[in-house]
Amino acid sequence: MGHEPVSGGGKVVVGILTGILLAWAMTALSGCSGMGVQPWERDILARPGMQVDPDPVVTALDEHIYFSKEGSTGGLGTAGGGCGCN
């Protein structure tokens, strides 16, 4: 009378979920396999315009002028006031 519980039904669900998780992990990890710089791309990335700070001397001078005029250091790591004398 009534329905008998099927033994092993939970194992099937766990197996399906494990397979889905494994397939998802393999897809996600294979997406990162092609990342990297190829040898023929290195010359483009090494150009001065591609650098974070293409001209450090000009940037240092601009920052010096800015914090001298501003009258505060602005977290640049140097001490000084608005007079420009450090």
Phi, psi and omega in degrees: 000133182081185181260137178276137177293138180278124179280139179089003180294325179291329179293325180293316180296317179296320179296319179294315179296322177296318178296318178295316179297318179295317179295319178295317180296319179294321178294316181295318182286330179286341177291336181266358186287335182267004182281142180144166182261126178281155182303324181282351177266348185292328180293326179291318182285343180271356180294149181301326180292341180269356181284157177297318178233092187296330180223092185296330180292314180295321179296318179296319178293317178298318179294321179296315179296319182297309184285340174288318179286324184289330180086011177215162182275332178067024178078022180277355175090010178238155178260155178157167180244197182282352183281344180091358179262121181257000000 
